[in-house]
């Protein structure tokens, strides 16, 4: 039982660390910054493609031609 609890805690720690790996990068338009991801690449877009809303740090990107595209 202790091993299962330790594994659960380790998994939660990894998930928490990866959630903070993405951060906003300042741009000329402070309302719509780009995102820098854990792999050090910066999103191609600064807004959601459809809704034109700011990007969301909690949503993982999709890579197009090796470059990340962020979502809202």
Secondary structure, DSSP 8 states (H G I E B T S, - for coil): -HHHHHHHHHHHHHHHHHHTS-EEE--SSTTS-EEE-TTS-B-S-SB-TTT--B--TTS--EEETTEEE---
